[in-house]
Amino acid sequence: MSKKNEISDLTDQFRLEIKNGELPYGIMLPPEKELAIKFNVSRPTISKVYDTLQSEGLIKKKAGSGTCVVFSKNNKHYTLGLLLPGAGESEIFGVINDQFMELSKQKDFTFLWDGTVTNNADMRQSIIMKICQSYIEKKVDGIFFSPLERTHNAHIVNESICKILDSEKIPLILIDRDIYPFPNRSKHDIVGIDNFHAGYVMTNCLVKNGCESIHFFCRKDSANSVGIRLAGCRSACSNAGIVFNDSNIFCGEPSDCDLVRKISVIPGKTGILCANDTTAAVLMSSLNKLGIKVSSDVLMAGINDMKYSKHLQVPLTSYRQPLLEIASISIEMMLRRLSNPNKPVCTVNVTGKIIERDSSKFI
């Protein structure tokens, strides 16, 4: 087949799939390199296909964001609500929220964001139901929800929100985690990192740098994703031949020196994986108060790669979440659900990146 025919045939194929709804409005198309491999053609060929489709007003190419389908038979404008109660405690939801707002400028939908940015979990619990109700009254087309955590009744609130939205037939995309602990599974789409992989590779990072004993530290009433990170940690220890049982798991406040003192530390051979960077930062301070030095006596790693992590007393090794991708994929999943409410429930796990710093190196 000639190059000209390749371009024409692929353009016709994509044009048909876009116009008949197989590639619905708002969906992100694969990168040019990926499609070139799939169809066994050159990348410039795919680039010309995309250029033609863009000139016809069917797609839009934007540097740094990818290629999006902008054709719609009905040109439906969606209003979507954001329920991200963790935005007050973790900057990752602030970044995701900002990306949602940025993407709304490129696509035909509007986001409603009513806050819940307080860093007090109980206060978030008291207002999140009101915000959910306000979204229902405003007749939103769908809601993105990051389940509440760090408060005793979080599971009740999370389940209530999902039941209410189900009864109103409002599509729901869960961000970062499910409302139920693994291996239980809700009937809603979920987009987040592969938490098992995160726990596994961060534990391996400590093991490869000399740790022969591993502990896991988390706060009480943590998100269900933390349990999956713990499972990844346990699996990595098992594969490395390291004994890991309940005595290696610490659940409480990292500022509680009496609890921290119970952590068995063999200088130069012990590693601690924290459920997230927030926990790691406080634990690092508590260890220091007890005369235990990170990178001298113990190694430490976290998850999330918060902005302050590299500025701690000992720069923290962490697992960086691909936040922009999580936001973009969440929108794709919402558009998929809006186009057909009966599509199978999906979980999309995005792989992050290990950022190694001094906290995971013995000196």
C-alpha angles and dihedrals in degrees: 000000000000121000089245091055091047091056093045095047095047092046090052091048094051093042091055094046091050096047096046092049100250086120099038129204113286099019117134114236120223119269116271092247092054093050092046089058093044094053095033094237134120122277092240087058091057090044090057091048090053092045091054093048090048092051087054091053094245099115139015126220116206124179112245094009105062133229120316132191107240099173118105129167091215100027088222114195111213128206111206130188127219120216103179104148092168091067088094094058107030127042091212091080090048089057092047090048091051091050091052089054092048092050091050087066090059100043137047102262141088128224125216115208119180099175124238086178096141114125091222110097095203091053090050089053092052095054105032094080090052091052091048090052091049090055090052090051089051088053097234116191094224144349134224110212132187104194117244118257142175095051127093097238096042094115091055093050093045093050092046092053092051092048092049093050091046090053089051090047091236112153114239130202116193115218121212098344150020125254090239129060117253131298089029113085133202122217094250132099114257130202122186145101123307095262094188090054091047093053092044099049094042090053089048089052090059093044095050089053094058108279114144095173124048131195129187121213127193139153125252118268091019122167118284088248089070091065089056091050088052090052089053090050092049092050093050091051091049092051090048092051092246118144109240122173140141091295088066093056119086120188118183143065114328088214090064102101092188089060094042090051088064092065108108108231124191102189111243094008107062130092131186124203112198122206089237142350094264090061092043094053093054093041091053089057093048092050090051091053088054092051095254112133123210111230090016103056102007139015122226138194135180139189130242101038095235116201093252094052094091091049099056121116086266110024107247126238107224147165111254116218117219091234099171091053091048090055094046094047091047089059091048089052092049092051089048090052093045091051091053120007090192097062115123117274112260138199116204115196115192119201118234132197135255113238107197119206137158097289091075097049126081113225 
